[in-house]
Amino acid sequence: MTETHTTPRDVQGEIIKTVNQSQDAVIEAIRDWADAVQALTPKLPPLNVPFAGKLPQPEQLVASAYDFAEQLLSSQRRFAEELVRATSPLLPIKDEGKGKAAAK
């Protein structure tokens, strides 16, 4: 009998694949819905909103929010990595394989 080993990276890849497929299905459904609503909605005259041209576009808001989130996540990762390095001398278990490789 052959054993298969699933690594955490395999599981993560499957989760990302499933999330992407779900997102694609939702986008497709919303596009279909928007097309149907647009066909039924009468054309309205454009609104004259003062300073509307100075407001950010939805795409800009999304990009800005995700840029900030990426910077924050990167900062948190750096903090966590430094925290692990700072406390590693306190860990009772040493990986001797890494120590020997580093000594070579």
TIMIVEX-583848 format. One line per 3 residues: number of its first residue (from 1); for each residue x, y, z of N, C-alpha, C, O. Coordinates in steps of 0.001 Angstrom, whole numbers. Atoms other than C-alpha are relative to their C-alpha. Layout:
% residues N
NUM) X/Y/Z/X/Y/Z/X/Y/Z/X/Y/Z | ...
***
This chain:
% residues 104
1) 847/-1177/0/0/0/0/896/1246/0/1824/1349/802 | -792/-1209/114/1407/3379/-1002/-580/1084/896/-1781/1353/880 | 436/-1104/-853/1271/6182/1528/257/1309/-728/1279/1482/-1392
4) -213/-1332/543/803/9727/395/133/957/1169/-613/874/2145 | -239/-976/-1056/2116/12556/2514/-457/1365/-490/-10/1858/-1526 | 477/-1329/326/304/15834/2450/747/996/877/713/910/2105
7) -752/-998/-746/2470/18764/3429/-904/1204/279/-1923/1393/-386 | 780/-1223/-244/1168/21996/4936/-95/882/-1247/-1116/1529/-1481 | 17/-816/1225/2120/23716/1672/-1025/-537/-997/-1673/237/-1701
10) 1018/602/868/-72/21236/-254/-1396/439/440/-2232/806/-386 | 1309/-393/-540/-3013/22027/2024/-252/1477/-284/-1350/1858/-688 | 149/-1437/274/-2405/25761/1674/-317/236/-1477/-1170/1059/-1809
13) 251/-138/1437/-2292/25420/-2113/-1429/-367/-357/-2065/308/-1167 | 1385/414/259/-5615/23567/-2125/-997/1036/527/-2017/1303/-108 | 888/-1030/-556/-7199/26207/110/-35/1213/-926/-1109/1731/-1233
16) -65/-1153/910/-5998/29025/-2170/-737/-300/-1294/-1470/548/-1804 | 692/403/1239/-7238/27126/-5237/-1512/47/189/-2226/560/-672 | 1443/10/-283/-10683/26637/-3655/-537/1416/180/-1610/1747/-326
19) 419/-1396/-198/-10894/30284/-2556/-68/718/-1341/-1031/1436/-1608 | -4/-656/1313/-9944/31473/-6060/-1177/-454/-861/-1806/365/-1532 | 1139/518/771/-12560/29205/-7678/-1307/599/518/-2182/957/-271
22) 1207/-581/-584/-15207/30493/-5261/-131/1473/-373/-1218/1942/-711 | 15/-1415/363/-14246/34099/-5933/-375/182/-1469/-1156/1071/-1809 | 324/-81/1426/-14391/33527/-9689/-1492/-241/-245/-2105/434/-1071
25) 1431/294/146/-17894/32032/-9362/-848/1184/459/-1849/1513/-176 | 745/-1161/-502/-19091/35015/-7306/96/1152/-983/-907/1807/-1266 | -166/-1090/968/-17635/37515/-9782/-866/-238/-1235/-1516/681/-1736
28) 824/353/1170/-19328/35692/-12669/-1480/252/288/-2189/813/-548 | 1405/-191/-363/-22675/35725/-10850/-335/1486/120/-1407/1912/-310 | 255/-1443/-146/-22377/39432/-10016/8/688/-1353/-794/1592/-1587
31) -1/-580/1356/-21472/40290/-13625/-1325/-285/-704/-1907/599/-1334 | 1284/359/610/-24553/38400/-14827/-1134/825/601/-2005/1315/-118 | 1032/-776/-686/-26700/40148/-12224/49/1463/-438/-989/2061/-720
34) -142/-1406/401/-25298/43599/-13120/-472/209/-1431/-1105/1221/-1731 | 463/-107/1388/-25934/42974/-16825/-1526/-23/-66/-2134/737/-819 | 1463/100/-9/-29538/41969/-16086/-638/1266/561/-1627/1760/19
37) 554/-1227/-614/-30167/44986/-13831/177/1175/-940/-728/1998/-1086 | -251/-1116/917/-28583/47363/-16327/-1000/-12/-1151/-1446/1047/-1593 | 947/104/1106/-30881/46075/-19069/-1400/445/418/-2172/914/-419
40) 1334/-359/-490/-33952/46740/-16884/-97/1419/538/-1197/1947/699 | -19/-1319/-629/-32900/50095/-15439/-15/1092/-1066/764/1048/-2018 | -2/-1107/966/-33797/53269/-17306/1268/842/153/1840/946/1238
43) -1178/-869/-36/-30935/55569/-18222/-345/1269/773/-1338/1937/487 | 185/-1205/-805/-30636/58359/-15670/1023/1034/-431/2122/683/-860 | -980/-1032/342/-28989/61696/-16332/1131/-17/1025/908/-380/2180
46) -1114/-17/-946/-25548/62078/-14762/-254/1006/1119/-827/2072/892 | 134/-893/-1141/-25506/63629/-11300/1119/1026/-27/2265/714/-350 | -1000/-1054/-84/-23743/66939/-10899/354/184/1469/-275/970/2176
49) -421/-58/-1397/-21952/66448/-7582/1261/854/81/2260/562/-577 | -1205/-838/-130/-19537/69199/-6556/1189/-814/507/1035/-1653/1394 | -1255/651/-386/-15937/67973/-6211/20/-1508/-269/904/-2201/234
52) 38/1441/285/-16894/64508/-7534/1278/-452/-695/1735/-1577/-488 | -1226/340/703/-13817/64579/-9746/1197/-156/926/2198/-770/557 | -1107/92/-958/-11616/64884/-6665/-102/-1230/896/835/-1542/1630
55) 161/1201/-811/-13005/61756/-5012/768/-1147/-637/826/-1249/-1862 | -715/1141/580/-10928/58598/-5404/-970/-987/-645/-2108/-1142/-202 | 792/1025/667/-12225/55932/-7754/-3/-1258/877/926/-1469/1658
58) 41/1232/-803/-13306/52609/-6198/1258/-852/-157/1732/-1438/817 | -1212/780/229/-10294/50902/-7792/1170/548/811/1986/-211/1332 | -1066/-634/-780/-7986/53427/-6100/-165/-298/1485/822/-515/2188
61) 248/310/-1410/-9636/52807/-2725/414/-1436/333/1031/-1690/1367 | -375/1402/-219/-9191/49048/-3052/1521/-142/-20/2095/-783/859 | -1461/102/107/-5556/49399/-4178/676/590/1234/1619/9/1770
64) -581/-660/-1167/-4780/51789/-1338/-169/-848/1260/763/-982/2053 | 249/834/-1180/-6377/49541/1281/885/-1233/-6/1425/-1608/1035 | -829/1199/66/-4504/46468/52/1486/331/98/2249/-452/663
67) -1393/-425/-165/-1198/48366/-221/313/181/1483/1359/-254/1962 | -179/-192/-1435/-1617/49382/3415/32/-1341/736/871/-1558/1610 | 56/1317/-647/-2559/45833/4438/1291/-778/-254/1792/-1447/649
70) -1259/686/319/538/44448/2644/1145/555/845/1965/-206/1359 | -1046/-609/-816/2785/46931/4448/-136/-417/1460/857/-716/2123 | 245/390/-1379/1172/46106/7779/362/-1464/222/995/-1798/1223
73) -322/1420/-121/1464/42349/7206/1518/-218/-62/2056/-1035/686 | -1456/99/93/5116/42747/6179/653/443/1308/1607/-182/1771 | -520/-482/-1278/5787/44725/9345/-237/-1022/1108/638/-1251/1943
76) 321/1017/-1003/4054/42077/11464/877/-1236/-178/1308/-1844/801 | -863/1155/262/6056/39318/9772/1408/261/511/2005/-584/1179 | -1336/-360/-467/9329/41130/10427/47/-43/1521/1005/-567/2089
79) 77/7/-1454/8295/41614/14066/-10/-1433/541/725/-1743/1479 | 100/1386/-464/7365/37927/14492/1325/-731/-209/1759/-1483/664 | -1282/652/264/10612/36757/12879/1073/470/982/1855/-341/1479
82) -961/-535/-963/12687/39050/15102/-292/-512/1406/631/-781/2175 | 395/524/-1302/10739/37883/18140/471/-1445/167/983/-1819/1222 | -460/1388/-46/11493/34243/17308/1523/-41/144/2051/-817/941
85) -1464/-32/-112/15187/35067/16793/445/437/1393/1385/-125/1955 | -380/-514/-1317/15343/37010/20051/-225/-1027/1107/519/-1057/2088 | 307/969/-1054/13806/34188/22061/559/-1388/-277/443/-2271/573
88) -497/1339/342/15466/31244/20279/1041/-539/982/1081/-1754/1181 | -936/566/-975/18290/30967/22866/-701/-647/1203/-97/-1451/1913 | 739/550/-1136/15606/30113/25428/-624/-1352/-302/-1074/-2045/610
91) 627/1266/376/14322/27114/23475/877/-1171/413/2085/-1144/178 | -798/1131/-462/15409/23772/24967/451/-929/-1128/1389/-1703/-941 | -310/907/1103/15529/21996/21585/860/737/-1014/520/1826/-1475
94) -884/-568/1023/18383/22682/19216/2/-928/-1194/-4/-2148/-1032 | -91/796/1225/18485/21514/15608/1478/-120/-335/2073/792/-910 | -1442/173/190/21990/20089/15449/374/-81/-1473/1499/251/-1846
97) -288/51/1437/21734/19525/11711/274/1375/-552/1164/1538/-1387 | -232/-1365/473/21500/23256/11130/1313/544/546/2036/1255/-152 | -1233/-475/-603/24350/23938/13525/1223/-563/-717/2206/149/-925
100) -1133/631/692/26646/21479/11743/150/571/-1397/1264/783/-1874 | -65/-575/1347/25721/22878/8338/572/1411/57/1345/1811/-814 | -479/-1371/-131/26393/26404/9546/1500/15/315/2216/928/-98
103) -1413/41/-366/29781/25352/10968/885/-321/-1186/2055/60/-1197 | -792/383/1181/30928/23954/7599/308/1168/-831/965/1035/-1863
***
